[in-house]
Amino acid sequence: NGMDDKSDIINNEIDFSEEVEASFSAADWLRKILFKWN
């Protein structure tokens, strides 16, 4: 069924964007700690 394939692709894109957001927030957190100690 083509509809199922389409929803799988959309779900994968959503998962990917959440991972990207999580990695950005982790980088932000690391940057704050590094600046705090320097």
Distance bins in CASP14 RR format, pairs under 12 A and 6 or more apart:
PFRMAT RR
TARGET T0000
AUTHOR 0000-0000-0000
RMODE 2
METHOD distances of the structure
MODEL  1
1 7 0 0 0 0 1 0 0 0 0 0 0
1 8 0 0 0 0 0 1 0 0 0 0 0
2 8 0 0 0 0 1 0 0 0 0 0 0
2 9 0 0 0 0 0 1 0 0 0 0 0
3 9 0 0 0 0 0 1 0 0 0 0 0
3 10 0 0 0 0 0 1 0 0 0 0 0
4 10 0 0 0 0 0 1 0 0 0 0 0
4 11 0 0 0 0 0 1 0 0 0 0 0
5 11 0 0 0 0 0 1 0 0 0 0 0
5 12 0 0 0 0 0 1 0 0 0 0 0
6 12 0 0 0 0 0 1 0 0 0 0 0
6 13 0 0 0 0 0 1 0 0 0 0 0
7 13 0 0 0 0 0 1 0 0 0 0 0
7 14 0 0 0 0 0 1 0 0 0 0 0
8 14 0 0 0 0 0 1 0 0 0 0 0
8 15 0 0 0 0 0 1 0 0 0 0 0
9 15 0 0 0 0 0 1 0 0 0 0 0
9 16 0 0 0 0 0 1 0 0 0 0 0
10 16 0 0 0 0 0 1 0 0 0 0 0
10 17 0 0 0 0 0 1 0 0 0 0 0
11 17 0 0 0 0 0 1 0 0 0 0 0
11 18 0 0 0 0 0 1 0 0 0 0 0
12 18 0 0 0 0 0 1 0 0 0 0 0
12 19 0 0 0 0 0 1 0 0 0 0 0
13 19 0 0 0 0 0 1 0 0 0 0 0
13 20 0 0 0 0 0 1 0 0 0 0 0
14 20 0 0 0 0 0 1 0 0 0 0 0
14 21 0 0 0 0 0 1 0 0 0 0 0
15 21 0 0 0 0 0 1 0 0 0 0 0
15 22 0 0 0 0 0 1 0 0 0 0 0
16 22 0 0 0 0 0 1 0 0 0 0 0
16 23 0 0 0 0 0 1 0 0 0 0 0
17 23 0 0 0 0 0 1 0 0 0 0 0
17 24 0 0 0 0 0 1 0 0 0 0 0
18 24 0 0 0 0 0 1 0 0 0 0 0
18 25 0 0 0 0 0 1 0 0 0 0 0
19 25 0 0 0 0 0 1 0 0 0 0 0
19 26 0 0 0 0 0 1 0 0 0 0 0
20 26 0 0 0 0 0 1 0 0 0 0 0
20 27 0 0 0 0 0 1 0 0 0 0 0
21 27 0 0 0 0 0 1 0 0 0 0 0
21 28 0 0 0 0 0 1 0 0 0 0 0
22 28 0 0 0 0 0 1 0 0 0 0 0
22 29 0 0 0 0 0 1 0 0 0 0 0
23 29 0 0 0 0 0 1 0 0 0 0 0
23 30 0 0 0 0 0 1 0 0 0 0 0
24 30 0 0 0 0 0 1 0 0 0 0 0
24 31 0 0 0 0 0 1 0 0 0 0 0
25 31 0 0 0 0 0 1 0 0 0 0 0
25 32 0 0 0 0 0 1 0 0 0 0 0
26 32 0 0 0 0 0 1 0 0 0 0 0
26 33 0 0 0 0 0 1 0 0 0 0 0
27 33 0 0 0 0 0 1 0 0 0 0 0
27 34 0 0 0 0 0 1 0 0 0 0 0
28 34 0 0 0 0 0 1 0 0 0 0 0
28 35 0 0 0 0 0 1 0 0 0 0 0
29 35 0 0 0 0 0 1 0 0 0 0 0
29 36 0 0 0 0 0 1 0 0 0 0 0
30 36 0 0 0 0 0 1 0 0 0 0 0
30 37 0 0 0 0 0 1 0 0 0 0 0
31 37 0 0 0 0 0 1 0 0 0 0 0
31 38 0 0 0 0 0 1 0 0 0 0 0
32 38 0 0 0 0 0 1 0 0 0 0 0
END
